[in-house]
Amino acid sequence: MKALTFQRYGKSPQIGLAEVARPQLKPDELLVQVHAASVNPIDNMIPTGIFKAVVKFELPATLGSDLAGIVVEVGRRVTRFKPGDAIFANIFDQGTGSIAEFAVVPESAAALKPTHLDFVQAASIPMVGLTSWQALKERAGLRAGQKVFIPAGSGGIGTFAIQLAKWLGATVGTTTSTGNVELVRSLGADEVVDYRKQEFETVLRGYDAALGTVRGDSIEKAIGILKPGGQVVSLVGPLDVAFARARRANFVLTAVFALMSRKIQRMAKKQNVTYSFLFARPDGAQLAQIGQLLETQRIRPVIDKVFPFEQAPQALAYLAQGRARGKVVVQMLPK
């Protein structure tokens, strides 16, 4: 079967379509014919080797973690799905990838595809949906009446997280460029800062939580807009000790992560706020709850561009430019 693979870590990972063996099914897995798979920033980061110590792949490896498709075979222990079911899932950190003609999906990671969404729309959801859910609802415990800062509101995470935060009853602040102001307002953003005209840290105040979605000094600046007792949940690093422990990292890695996060932890402590790094995990039960929000149209997919399967490498390159409005999806089969 065809799959989008990378051959090695580093500056020349040799990303491209290749013929690979169809994955072997374990007793608790589904074999899925992939109709569509979305790409995420992590897909461009993994081949660089930045997460090599904590995300394991056997090279050459298939890229991608989000998918939507049809179950064609189930393992003998599977009870919740059957051949012919339309599902969507995230398989991040499972040692395999989704940008392929077929993928294996743990039963625990899958959920039935929302019926009114096509496969492209469904494939755009899992990573951004689970990341937003785990960051805002699970980690930050965001409640009605609170204020949350979600930078880069027109991006993949931003377009979903804004809608989820509004469903939770929060006031949302975000940043975006001039051309995307109306988009983020249509998703529910209350305070919108055009980063081409203003610095968000000079405008926003009194926030209970902030997502870290932009590299550089954005997270450090976000600490200044939080109330005492507020939280920063970063999706882009630096990695911290709690993450190392959750991954059962060895002493050396734990020490490295402690050093990496020392500056931001000191800044947070000085302002009486907390900092944590989040690596989203696959979770079919949470994805099913997100699916219900999609079914009732309380949250809608936002898709920037769809690439045919043969242009999957171009999809990654397009995403890397950092200008996508919503998600970028690779389509394997026609609607």
C-alpha positions as MATLAB code, in Angstrom:
seq = 'MKALTFQRYGKSPQIGLAEVARPQLKPDELLVQVHAASVNPIDNMIPTGIFKAVVKFELPATLGSDLAGIVVEVGRRVTRFKPGDAIFANIFDQGTGSIAEFAVVPESAAALKPTHLDFVQAASIPMVGLTSWQALKERAGLRAGQKVFIPAGSGGIGTFAIQLAKWLGATVGTTTSTGNVELVRSLGADEVVDYRKQEFETVLRGYDAALGTVRGDSIEKAIGILKPGGQVVSLVGPLDVAFARARRANFVLTAVFALMSRKIQRMAKKQNVTYSFLFARPDGAQLAQIGQLLETQRIRPVIDKVFPFEQAPQALAYLAQGRARGKVVVQMLPK';
ca = [
       0.000    0.000    0.000;
       1.035    3.635   -0.385;
       1.948    5.745    2.629;
       3.621    9.071    3.374;
       6.880    8.134    5.072;
      10.123    9.593    6.322;
      13.336    7.620    6.123;
      15.523    9.208    8.794;
      15.657   11.953   11.409;
      17.386   15.255   10.771;
      17.634   17.947    8.122;
      17.081   15.513    5.206;
      14.378   13.087    6.388;
      13.404   12.096    2.819;
       9.654   12.597    3.184;
       7.624   11.137    0.328;
       5.097    8.559   -0.799;
       6.373    4.996   -0.664;
       5.130    1.441   -0.961;
       4.927   -0.207    2.466;
       3.435   -3.403    3.834;
      -0.172   -3.251    4.995;
      -0.106   -3.061    8.816;
      -0.755   -6.230   10.806;
      -3.821   -6.247   13.042;
      -3.567   -6.859   16.805;
      -6.511   -8.344   18.772;
      -7.658   -4.939   20.065;
      -7.261   -3.009   16.810;
      -9.262   -2.005   13.751;
      -7.946   -2.066   10.203;
      -9.262    1.077    8.554;
      -9.319    2.074    4.910;
      -8.366    5.717    5.226;
     -10.546    8.149    3.276;
      -8.907   11.317    4.643;
      -6.171   12.308    7.079;
      -5.370   15.776    8.355;
      -1.882   17.098    8.984;
      -0.722   18.779   12.186;
       2.395   20.755   13.157;
       3.724   17.706   15.012;
       3.943   15.903   11.646;
       6.557   18.406   10.524;
       8.363   18.297   13.863;
       8.744   14.525   14.262;
      11.100   14.003   11.281;
      13.477   16.636   12.683;
      14.162   14.342   15.637;
      13.084   16.875   18.276;
      10.784   14.306   19.922;
      12.891   11.235   19.096;
      13.542   10.519   22.774;
       9.858   10.440   23.733;
       7.929    9.423   20.579;
       9.092    6.094   19.222;
       9.021    5.137   15.537;
      10.589    2.262   13.656;
      12.153    3.792   10.545;
      11.104    4.204    7.824;
       7.901    5.418    9.462;
       4.484    6.556    8.254;
       3.519   10.109    9.154;
       0.175   11.412   10.398;
      -2.094   10.802   13.362;
      -5.592   11.986   12.362;
      -7.848    9.936   10.118;
     -11.383    9.171    9.049;
     -12.355    6.063    7.131;
     -14.161    2.739    6.977;
     -13.407   -0.259    9.175;
     -12.528   -3.233    6.959;
     -11.416   -5.716    9.606;
     -11.492   -5.995   13.417;
      -9.313   -7.883   15.889;
     -10.808  -10.744   17.854;
     -11.110   -8.693   21.065;
     -12.884   -5.733   19.459;
     -16.502   -5.364   20.608;
     -17.551   -1.774   19.814;
     -16.939   -1.658   16.059;
     -17.563   -3.866   13.048;
     -16.539   -3.905    9.372;
     -18.373   -1.188    7.475;
     -18.430    1.317   10.350;
     -17.348    4.857    9.507;
     -14.978    6.064   12.209;
     -12.590    8.888   13.003;
      -9.601    8.675   15.292;
      -6.272    9.999   16.438;
      -3.407    7.494   16.580;
      -0.636    9.811   17.742;
       2.184    8.121   19.655;
       1.074    4.627   18.642;
       4.218    3.929   16.613;
       2.351    4.089   13.314;
       0.830    6.708   11.015;
      -2.419    7.675    9.313;
      -1.407    9.230    5.989;
      -1.718    5.945    4.143;
      -4.233    3.845    2.251;
      -4.803    1.701    5.366;
      -4.086    2.255    9.060;
      -4.463    0.297   12.265;
      -6.416    2.012   15.038;
      -6.675    0.827   18.651;
     -10.334    0.303   19.547;
      -9.836    2.652   22.511;
      -8.810    5.496   20.177;
     -11.732    5.309   17.733;
     -15.192    6.884   17.676;
     -18.030    6.689   15.171;
     -17.839    9.457   12.585;
     -20.488   12.154   13.064;
     -23.092   11.320   10.448;
     -23.474   14.797    8.960;
     -19.732   15.267    8.432;
     -17.977   13.935    5.369;
     -14.647   12.124    5.757;
     -12.570   15.236    5.067;
     -14.395   17.210    7.746;
     -14.191   14.361   10.247;
     -10.471   13.836    9.637;
      -9.820   17.491   10.486;
     -11.038   17.080   14.058;
      -9.260   14.457   16.225;
      -5.913   16.070   17.134;
      -7.207   19.621   17.538;
     -10.361   18.390   19.259;
      -8.587   16.175   21.775;
      -5.837   18.726   22.405;
      -8.378   21.469   23.098;
     -10.521   19.185   25.270;
      -7.587   17.948   27.337;
      -6.027   21.405   27.684;
      -9.129   23.457   28.462;
     -11.565   21.056   30.089;
      -9.258   18.493   31.681;
      -6.037   20.342   32.552;
      -7.226   23.932   33.065;
     -10.708   23.002   34.312;
     -12.156   25.941   32.394;
     -15.563   26.992   33.725;
     -18.377   29.284   32.708;
     -17.574   32.909   33.493;
     -13.806   32.492   33.250;
     -11.531   34.089   30.656;
      -9.140   32.145   28.438;
      -6.497   33.402   26.030;
      -6.145   31.302   22.867;
      -3.488   32.839   20.587;
      -3.361   32.223   16.843;
      -7.137   31.961   16.719;
      -7.357   31.282   12.980;
      -5.073   28.230   13.085;
      -6.006   24.572   13.452;
      -6.001   24.503   17.263;
      -7.324   28.030   17.575;
     -10.422   27.577   15.426;
     -11.484   24.533   17.461;
     -10.388   25.738   20.913;
     -12.286   29.021   20.588;
     -15.507   27.145   19.869;
     -14.959   24.662   22.695;
     -14.200   27.446   25.184;
     -17.411   29.236   24.202;
     -19.362   25.993   24.679;
     -17.843   25.802   28.170;
     -19.159   29.312   28.843;
     -15.842   31.177   28.872;
     -14.869   34.583   27.528;
     -12.226   34.156   24.825;
      -9.366   36.419   23.857;
      -7.252   35.691   20.798;
      -4.734   37.078   18.345;
      -4.883   36.977   14.567;
      -3.961   38.955   11.476;
      -6.175   41.648    9.986;
      -7.643   39.362    7.339;
      -8.799   36.785    9.883;
     -10.490   39.031   12.445;
     -13.985   38.304   11.143;
     -13.304   34.551   11.050;
     -12.324   34.325   14.720;
     -15.227   36.572   15.726;
     -17.604   34.270   13.851;
     -16.259   31.365   15.925;
     -17.044   33.212   19.157;
     -13.905   35.165   20.095;
     -14.795   38.090   22.376;
     -11.538   40.070   22.534;
      -9.582   40.012   19.275;
      -6.116   41.540   19.005;
      -4.752   42.181   15.508;
      -1.097   41.314   16.077;
      -0.090   43.474   13.131;
      -1.351   46.537   15.002;
      -1.045   45.756   18.737;
       0.821   43.593   21.240;
      -1.681   41.389   23.075;
       0.105   41.803   26.415;
      -0.630   45.546   26.341;
      -4.350   45.027   25.687;
      -5.551   41.930   27.548;
      -5.858   41.620   31.335;
      -7.427   39.449   34.026;
      -7.352   36.071   32.310;
      -7.770   32.773   34.155;
      -5.996   30.556   31.623;
      -3.871   30.758   28.508;
      -2.954   28.212   25.871;
       0.592   28.185   24.568;
       0.311   27.612   20.824;
       2.995   29.941   19.438;
       6.732   29.449   19.762;
       9.046   32.230   20.900;
       8.331   34.580   23.785;
       4.538   34.474   23.428;
       4.122   32.163   26.431;
       6.262   34.374   28.641;
       4.166   37.381   27.631;
       0.951   35.449   28.301;
       1.955   35.013   31.954;
       1.573   38.769   32.393;
      -2.104   38.817   31.394;
      -3.139   36.141   33.913;
      -4.765   36.588   37.287;
      -2.969   35.206   40.356;
      -3.774   31.498   40.405;
      -4.060   31.369   36.626;
      -2.693   28.635   34.391;
      -0.613   28.425   31.230;
      -1.025   25.143   29.367;
       1.577   24.964   26.620;
       1.261   22.783   23.545;
       4.628   23.826   22.097;
       7.031   23.532   25.046;
       9.241   23.851   26.865;
       8.837   20.305   28.137;
       8.671   19.973   31.924;
       9.360   17.483   34.730;
       5.717   16.421   35.036;
       5.754   15.455   31.381;
       8.978   13.503   31.862;
       7.459   11.573   34.742;
       4.267   10.867   32.809;
       6.416    9.440   30.005;
       8.508    7.467   32.517;
      11.603    9.166   31.211;
      14.982    8.274   32.668;
      16.878   10.483   35.111;
      18.907   12.200   32.401;
      15.866   13.172   30.317;
      14.005   14.329   33.414;
      16.924   16.567   34.316;
      17.063   17.932   30.760;
      13.338   18.770   30.802;
      13.719   20.434   34.205;
      16.471   22.617   32.773;
      14.434   23.418   29.665;
      11.449   24.647   31.685;
      13.343   26.338   34.526;
      13.031   29.882   33.178;
       9.306   29.696   32.434;
       8.607   27.985   35.760;
      10.405   30.759   37.634;
       8.470   33.429   35.757;
       5.182   31.672   36.463;
       5.941   31.252   40.158;
       6.853   34.932   40.455;
       3.431   35.876   39.052;
       1.653   33.234   41.185;
       0.493   31.253   38.165;
       1.240   27.688   37.058;
       2.876   26.384   33.907;
       2.491   22.919   32.387;
       3.226   21.237   29.072;
       0.581   19.065   27.420;
       1.070   16.220   24.958;
      -2.431   15.238   23.793;
      -3.272   11.534   23.961;
      -5.664    9.455   21.826;
      -8.983    8.909   23.601;
     -11.980    7.447   21.782;
     -14.396    8.224   24.629;
     -13.487   11.916   24.576;
     -13.628   11.922   20.798;
     -17.159   10.497   20.969;
     -18.184   13.406   23.229;
     -16.603   15.836   20.783;
     -18.530   14.041   18.040;
     -21.783   14.842   19.836;
     -20.903   18.556   19.816;
     -20.259   18.278   16.096;
     -23.545   16.413   15.533;
     -25.470   19.203   17.246;
     -23.406   21.752   15.289;
     -22.267   23.508   18.465;
     -18.800   23.214   16.961;
     -18.035   23.194   13.244;
     -14.930   22.111   11.358;
     -12.838   24.859    9.773;
     -10.836   23.614    6.786;
      -8.373   25.714    4.843;
      -7.251   23.419    2.038;
      -7.617   19.821    0.859;
      -4.774   18.078   -0.972;
      -5.082   14.841   -2.976;
      -3.103   11.903   -1.603;
      -0.376   12.195   -4.248;
       0.292   15.735   -2.991;
       0.628   14.785    0.682;
       4.205   16.151    0.916;
       2.925   19.492   -0.387;
       0.264   19.471    2.344;
       2.998   19.320    4.982;
       4.960   22.065    3.241;
       1.861   24.267    3.055;
       1.134   23.743    6.757;
       4.731   24.619    7.637;
       4.231   28.102    6.170;
       2.047   28.907    9.191;
      -0.705   30.669    7.268;
      -3.477   28.048    7.244;
      -6.960   29.179    8.266;
      -8.133   26.091   10.115;
      -7.042   22.592    9.119;
      -5.159   21.124    6.149;
      -6.422   17.714    5.011;
      -5.119   14.986    2.692;
      -7.873   13.117    0.838;
      -7.213    9.511   -0.179;
     -10.597    8.610   -1.668;
     -13.406   10.672   -3.264;
     -16.301   11.770   -1.086;
];
